[in-house]
């Protein structure tokens, strides 16, 4: 995750043994990467309904 205001960068590593919630704040660019050969299942929940006319998605490369 990268904060667009402060430029702070944080990596959160999660394993299949973890049972956690990762909350992504406003103005934080985020990406997910599966480092294993096993399938990854992710559940994403939003605080508002998707509106294609008011898209808040902006492409930015933060994974290497």
Secondary structure as UniProt FT lines:
FT   STRAND          2..3
FT   TURN            4..6
FT   TURN            16..17
FT   TURN            26..27
FT   STRAND          28..29
FT   HELIX           52..54
//
